Amino acid sequence: MSSELSRYQDPWAAEHYDAQIAWPDPDLPLYREMAAESPGRVLELACGTGRVTLPLARQGATVTGIDISPHMLAVARRKLAAEPAEVRARVTLVEGDMSKFALPHACGLILIPFRSFQALLVRADQRGCLECCAKHLLPGGRLAINVFHPWLSKLVALKSAEPHEYIGPSGEEVKAVSRVRFDFAEQTLTSHITYQITSTAGETRSHEHVLRLRYFFRCEVEWMLEACGFAVEALYGDFDRSLFTGGSPEMIFVARKV
């Protein structure tokens, strides 16, 4: 398998996604609170396998999820099919590009969780996404974007990520090793990920793909939001709504349509 295959193009990556990122979902309480506070529909961009969309629908929100990957959406639809009828009725899944989408309804809240906005590598796509969000929000509606905080000292030092081990969907043991390269002129990182897979029968094989992300600095995102019709309401440094500081691990921008 070519190491140039993007994780968004790779059906294998979609099937392994939930097992690979298994964590205590520290962001979900924040998005649940925001959905409960917001009138109207919720839109999640880059919804993937439904990690955020489905819990919001379970608590009563009407949610549309958009994702560019048909493979991720196939997993999300399979999970949705196992939900009660009332939850299924509240969810709409759409294959589409978050930089240029058109829906027949406006929303009270738009979420771009888990650093998905960073998959938009060029300025035209970043602006297109934010302009689409502004068009699809009700007056006074809110947009929440999560990106990681790019500490320069860490960017310079980071060459590889710690190996990550998990159990795959068929019970196989998987060890993921990432080699990371930064382009400081383009503000991008490229992670080449190699998976060493051991089946339940003891057979081994490898699989590879690449993940490219753009990293952003605080003022850069604030300017983009303001240029696209938003006023920044809050900037959190973590999912507990603590205010952003120089030592914060995350940047969670909450912006209101003006």
Secondary structure in CASP SS format (residue, H / E / C, confidence):
PFRMAT SS
TARGET T0000
AUTHOR 0000-0000-0000
METHOD secondary structure of the structure
MODEL  1
M C 1.00
S C 1.00
S C 1.00
E C 1.00
L C 1.00
S E 1.00
R H 1.00
Y H 1.00
Q H 1.00
D C 1.00
P H 1.00
W H 1.00
A H 1.00
A H 1.00
E H 1.00
H H 1.00
Y H 1.00
D H 1.00
A H 1.00
Q H 1.00
I C 1.00
A C 1.00
W C 1.00
P C 1.00
D C 1.00
P C 1.00
D C 1.00
L H 1.00
P H 1.00
L H 1.00
Y H 1.00
R H 1.00
E H 1.00
M H 1.00
A H 1.00
A H 1.00
E H 1.00
S C 1.00
P C 1.00
G C 1.00
R E 1.00
V E 1.00
L E 1.00
E E 1.00
L E 1.00
A C 1.00
C C 1.00
G C 1.00
T C 1.00
G C 1.00
R C 1.00
V C 1.00
T H 1.00
L H 1.00
P H 1.00
L H 1.00
A H 1.00
R H 1.00
Q C 1.00
G C 1.00
A C 1.00
T C 1.00
V E 1.00
T E 1.00
G E 1.00
I E 1.00
D E 1.00
I C 1.00
S C 1.00
P H 1.00
H H 1.00
M H 1.00
L H 1.00
A H 1.00
V H 1.00
A H 1.00
R H 1.00
R H 1.00
K H 1.00
L H 1.00
A H 1.00
A C 1.00
E C 1.00
P C 1.00
A H 1.00
E H 1.00
V H 1.00
R H 1.00
A C 1.00
R C 1.00
V E 1.00
T E 1.00
L E 1.00
V E 1.00
E E 1.00
G C 1.00
D C 1.00
M C 1.00
S C 1.00
K C 1.00
F C 1.00
A C 1.00
L C 1.00
P C 1.00
H C 1.00
A C 1.00
C E 1.00
G E 1.00
L E 1.00
I E 1.00
L E 1.00
I E 1.00
P C 1.00
F C 1.00
R C 1.00
S H 1.00
F H 1.00
Q H 1.00
A H 1.00
L C 1.00
L C 1.00
V C 1.00
R H 1.00
A H 1.00
D H 1.00
Q H 1.00
R H 1.00
G H 1.00
C H 1.00
L H 1.00
E H 1.00
C H 1.00
C H 1.00
A H 1.00
K H 1.00
H H 1.00
L E 1.00
L E 1.00
P E 1.00
G E 1.00
G E 1.00
R E 1.00
L E 1.00
A E 1.00
I E 1.00
N E 1.00
V E 1.00
F E 1.00
H C 1.00
P C 1.00
W C 1.00
L H 1.00
S H 1.00
K H 1.00
L H 1.00
V H 1.00
A H 1.00
L C 1.00
K C 1.00
S E 1.00
A C 1.00
E C 1.00
P C 1.00
H E 1.00
E E 1.00
Y E 1.00
I E 1.00
G C 1.00
P C 1.00
S C 1.00
G C 1.00
E C 1.00
E E 1.00
V E 1.00
K E 1.00
A E 1.00
V E 1.00
S E 1.00
R E 1.00
V E 1.00
R E 1.00
F E 1.00
D E 1.00
F C 1.00
A C 1.00
E C 1.00
Q C 1.00
T E 1.00
L E 1.00
T E 1.00
S E 1.00
H E 1.00
I E 1.00
T E 1.00
Y E 1.00
Q E 1.00
I E 1.00
T E 1.00
S C 1.00
T C 1.00
A C 1.00
G C 1.00
E C 1.00
T E 1.00
R E 1.00
S E 1.00
H E 1.00
E E 1.00
H E 1.00
V E 1.00
L E 1.00
R E 1.00
L E 1.00
R E 1.00
Y C 1.00
F C 1.00
F C 1.00
R H 1.00
C H 1.00
E H 1.00
V H 1.00
E H 1.00
W H 1.00
M H 1.00
L H 1.00
E H 1.00
A H 1.00
C C 1.00
G C 1.00
F E 1.00
A E 1.00
V E 1.00
E E 1.00
A E 1.00
L E 1.00
Y E 1.00
G C 1.00
D C 1.00
F C 1.00
D C 1.00
R C 1.00
S C 1.00
L E 1.00
F C 1.00
T C 1.00
G C 1.00
G C 1.00
S C 1.00
P C 1.00
E E 1.00
M E 1.00
I E 1.00
F E 1.00
V E 1.00
A E 1.00
R E 1.00
K E 1.00
V C 1.00
END
